[in-house]
Amino acid sequence: MNFDQFSLDARLLTSIQNIGYTEPTPIQQQAIPVVLNGGDVLGLAQTGTGKTAAFLLPILHRLLTTGTLRRTRTLILAPTRELAEQIHQACVELCKQTKIRSATVYGGVGKGPQIAALQRGVEIIIACPGRLLDLMSEGHVNLTAVEVLVLDEADRMCDMGFLPDIRRIIQRIPTERQTLFFSATMPSDIRVLADNILRNPVTVQVDLIAPAKTVSHALYPVASDQKRSLLFAILEQLSAGRVLIFTRTKHRAQQLARELSKRGYSTAPLQGNMSQNQRQRALDGFRSGHFDVLVATDIAARGIDVAEITHVINYDIPDTVDAYTHRIGRTGRAAQTGDAYTLAVPDDMLMVRDIERALGAPVERRCLEGFDYQGFAPEEQFKTAAPKPANARRAPQHAPTPARPSQPPHKRHRHAAR
């Protein structure tokens, strides 16, 4: 099965080939024909399943084969600047053989370049709701010709308080339109929104809520005052790879990144107090391999599209199962394998149980060989409540691969820069 089956515009098929797409993912197989036929879609899929191309490809085909260019015919709403940029970059890559233009609209940066891009004429606006409403109120955005509305990561937008803004925006666009609604989870308020704006939608569902099957999970019980030392010890034993570390607070992300840099790791923080330019530099550096370790808050959980992430480490356990799903969804992408490690203190017991219920099996408990737990007994913490079901995916049987006697590759940039 390949993309030829969708009868897409030849220019898009050329871009698909140049990018290296070979076979459509399950959500692409389900969604693309529906969108091409003009139907509304309710997409239930976790991050990393290929849903961006699932809605972009048929939208671009529509823009190329019907109507006129240089007016805004598609509006895509996203919860974060990082996700908006990710969608925009995917659009740029797919449009290289065409004259279609897209522009991003989000806060944290100056309005001038965004206004200039809109004035030049774009077919697609990819926006965060707050800044879009600002530009609409100032008369810089005309949405009267919008034919397709996409809400991506709708549940995240609700979590961030954007629901009233979304409703205001929807009131300003034509009622006769195609609406594509994507969400990893369906809490009640999101369900109500979907029911209100979708017309006879086709539901496409891929692994709702459940984390990707390409990710192996492990839990490292530890005392609260030993978490930092255990993290450093785990990193020392990773022989290779790109690591994404999640913390609960901005301050901790900044402080931990600083300490890792002092230890010689090529590290950058990613947190909400940074300017957009700083955040983009961190993401670009992580994507290019200049940084091997990125320390982030949950603001990055849905905006990082880096296929080479081998390990996600939850330095702080997330507050919800959904947050866990989105965090670990940064690894094991595009059918590659990945590892998700969680450092868990005794107070994390309830969330550990919730995560295990979502996974459908207990998470393997590990003790790091050679680490001094100073009297703490990790083997006595979070004992597995029940045996794994016979059909459950086997937990990985390996510990982190020991590093060679030389310094771990995470530290290579520091010495190369001297």
N, C-alpha and C positions, 0 to 999 in steps of 0.2 A: 504494500500500500504506500502510495506517495501523494504528493500535492497535485499531481496532474489530474487526479480524479475530480477535483473541485472546479475545473475549467476556469481558473483564474486568469486574469489578464497576463499576456505573455511577459510584460515588463516585471510583474510581480514574481512570476516563476523564475525569471533570471536572477532577481535579487535573492529569492529563496535559495537558489543554487549557490550563489556567491557567498551567502552567509554560512552555508553548510548544513541547513536543515535537510534531513533525508526523509524521515517518516513523520507524519503528523501524530501528535500525542493524543491520548484518548479524548481529552476535552476539545481539542481541535477537530477531531473526527466527528464529534457530536455537534459542536456549535457552529462551525463554518457553514454547513449546508443550510441550517436554519436562518442564520444571519443573511446569507446570500439570497434567500427567498423572501426577505423582508420581515420575518417574524420577530417578536419580542423574545428575549431569552432571560431566564433566571438561572444563572450559573453558580453552582455550589462546588467550589474547588479550593483546595489549599494552595498556598503560594508555591511556585516552582513547578506547576503542572503545564505551563505553556499557554495560559489563558490570555496573555497579552497579544500574542499572535493570533489566538482564536478569535478575537474581536477586530484586531487591526486589519488582517488580511481581507476579510469580506468588506469591511468599510472602505479600504483603499480601492478594491475592485469596483465598488459602487461609484466612488468619486471619479474613477478613470473612465467609466463607461456610460455615465449618465450625468446630466446637468452641466454646469459651468464651473470654472475654477475662479480663484481669487475672491471668494466670499466664504464665510464660516458656515460650513454645512455639518460639522461634527463637533460635539462638545464632550470631552472626557473629564470627569471629576475624579480626583484622587485625594487621599487624606494627607499625604506628606510631600514635601518638595522632592525628596529622594525618589519616591515612586513616580511622581510626575516626570522627573528627568529620565528615569528608566524607560517609561513609556515613550517619551519623546525620542530618545536615542534609538529605540527599536523602530519607531516610525521613520526616522532619518535613514536608517539602514535599508528598510524595505522600500523607501521612495527614491533611492538613488537613480533609478532608471526613469523616473517620472518628474513632473513639474509640481507635484503636490508639496505644499509647505505646511509645517506645523509650528506652533509656538507654545511655550510654557508660560504660565501665569501663577505666581506664588509670592508670598511675603518673605521678608528677611533680606530682600535685595531691592535696589532702586527700581522705580516704576519706569524710568525713561526708556531703557532698552526693550522692555516688554511692550510699551505703547508704540514704539517705533516699529517693532515686528508686526504688531496688529495693523498698523496703518499701511504697511506694505502689502497686506492682504494674505490671509492664511485660510486654508480649508479646514484645518483641525486646530482647536484650542484644547490644551491639556492643562487643567487648572486645579488649584486648591480653592475651596469655596470662598474663604475670607477675602483674599486679594481680588478674586474675580468680581465679587460684589462691589469692592471699592472702585474698580475700573468701570464697572457698569454704571455706577452712580455718577461717575465723572464723564460719562458719554464716550468712553474709548472702546467699548465692546458692543457690537451689534449681533444679537443672537436670533434675529427674526427669520433667518434662512436655515436654521438648524434642522437637519433631517434625522440625525442620529444622536441620541444621548447615551453615554456610557457612564455608569457608576461603578468604579473599581474599588475593591476593598470597602464595601459599603458598611460592614460592621465596624471597621476601624474608624471610619468617619463618624459613626454614631458614638463610639467610645470617646472621641475627641471633641464631642459637643457640636458637630457640624450639622446636625439634623435640621434645625431651624433655617440655617443658611441654604441648605439643599432645597428645602421647600420654597424659599424665596426665589431661588434661581429657576426652579422648574416653572414657576408662575410666569416667568419672562420668556419662555421659549414656546414654540408652536405646540399645540396639543396633538396635531397630526404629525407623528414622528415615530421612529423606531427606537425602542428603549432596550438597552442591554444592561443587566443588573448582575454584578458579580460579588459574591460574599463567601467567606470561608465558613461562617456560622450564621444562624438565623434566629437571633433573639427576637422577642415579641415586637419591639418597636421597628426593627428592620423588616420583619414580616409585614407589618401594617404599611410601611412605606412601599414595599414591593407590590402589595395588593392594590395600592392607590395609583401607581404610575405605570404598571404593566398591563397590557391588553392580551389576554389569552396566551400567556407566555409558554414556551416550551422549556421544561426544566432539564438542564444538563448537569449531571452530578458526578464528580470524581473524588472518591475518598474523602467525603465530608468529615471534617474535624480531625480524622485520624492522621497522625504524622506519616510522612513518606516511608514506604517499606524499604527504601534503600538506606535508611539511617539506622545504625545500631545505637542502643541506649545503655548507659552505665551510670550508676549512682556511687558517689564517693562520700560515705559518712565521715564527718569531721567535727571537731569542736570549733566553736565560733572563733576563738582566738588563734586557731591553727589554719584557717582557710587560706590566708595569703601564702604561708609557707608551703602548704600542699599544692596550691596552684603553681608556684615556682618549680616545685619538684616534678609535677606532671609535665610541665613545659620542657624541663630538662630531658625528660625521657621520650619526647616525641622526636623521631628521627627526621621528619620532613613534613611539609604541608603548610597550609595557610590557616590560621586560627582566628576565630571570632569569639570574643569573650563578652558576655553580657553581665552588666551590673544593674542594680535597682535604682541608683541615684546618679545624677550628673557629677556631683563632687567625687564619688567613688570611681567613676569611669576616668575622670581626669587624673586623680591621684594614682590609680593603678597603672594607667598608661605611663605616667611619669616614672614610677618605680621600675617598670619593665624596661623602659628606655635606659635608665641608669644601669640596669643589669646587662645591657648590650643587645637587647632585642629591637628589631626594627618595628617600632610600635607607633600607632596614632590613636587618639581618642576620637569618639564621635558622639556628641551629646548636644542637647538643645540650646545651651548657652553660647555655642559657637556660631559665628556668622555663617551665612550660606557659602561664601567663598572658602572658608576654613573647612566646612563640612565636605564641600565638593573636592577639595584637595585631598582630604583624608580618604574619601571613597575612591578617587582616581588613583591615589597611591597604592591603596589596597588592591584595587582591580589590576593594576599594572604589575604588581609584585614588588614595588618599592618598599611597601610595608608588608610584613608577614603576619603581624598581629594587630588586630583592630579591637579596641575596647569600647563597647557601645552600650547605650541605654536602649530601651525598647523602641525609641523613635526610629531606630535603624532596622527593626525586625522585618519590616515589609518593604524596605527600599533598597536593599543590597542585592544586586543580581551579579554574583561572582561564582562562576561554575566551579572554580578550583578550591573552594573552601572545603578543607578536609575534616576540620574539627570545630564544633561549637561547644563552648564551655560556659555553663551557667554558674558564674561565680556566686551570684545570688539567685536563688530559686525564684521563678516568676510568680506573680500574684494569681494568675488564672491558668487553667489548662490551655485555653486558646492562645495565651501569650507564649506558653511553652511550645505549642505547635508552630507558631509563626517564627519563634526564635530558631528552633532546630530545622525549620524549613529552609534555612540559609545553606545547609549542607545537604548532600545526597541529591543534588539537583541534576536535571537532564539525564536521569537514569544512572548517574554515578553514585558511588557509595560514600558514606560519611559517618562520623562518630559524634554522638552528643553525650557530653559528660556533665553531670550536675553535682556540685559540691553542696551537700545537705547537712544542716545542723539539726539537732533534736527537735527544735521548734518547727521544722519543716514537715513533720510527719503527716499532717492532714493533706497538704498539697501533694506530697509524694503519693498518697493513696488515690487522690483524684487523678493524677497523671497516669497511674497504673490502670485505673478503670478505663480511661480513654484509650490507652494502648491495648487493653484487653489481656494484659499479662503483666506479671511483676517485672520490675527492672532489675537487672543484675547488680548486686552489691559488690564493690571492689575495695580492697585495701591495697595501697601502693607499697609494693615491696621495698624495704629499706628505709621507709619514712618513719621518723620518730614521732609517734602519736602521744608521747609524754603522759602515759597513763590512761588516755582515752581509749576505749575499746570499740573500734568501728564495727567489729564483727557482731557485737551485741546490739547495735543500733539498726532500726528499720528492718527487722527480720522479715523475710518474705512471708506474707500472710497465707498464701496458698500455692500449691504447685502450678506450674505453667500448663495451660491446656495442651493436649497432645498435638493440636494443629497449629500452635503458636509458632511464630518465627523464632528460631533459635537465637539466643543472645550470643554476642561474640565471645569466643573463648580465649581471646588474646588480650593481654595487657598492652598499654602503649609500647610501641617498639623502642627498645633501648637505643639511645643515641650512641654514635661512635665516640671514642675517647675525645675527639676534637670537639670544638664548640658546636652547639646545635645550629642548623642552617638559619634559624630565625635571627641569629646574631650577625649574619654575614655583612649586612649593609653598613653596620657601624664601623667595621674594620676596613671595608673597601673604601669608605669615605675619607679615611685618614690620609 
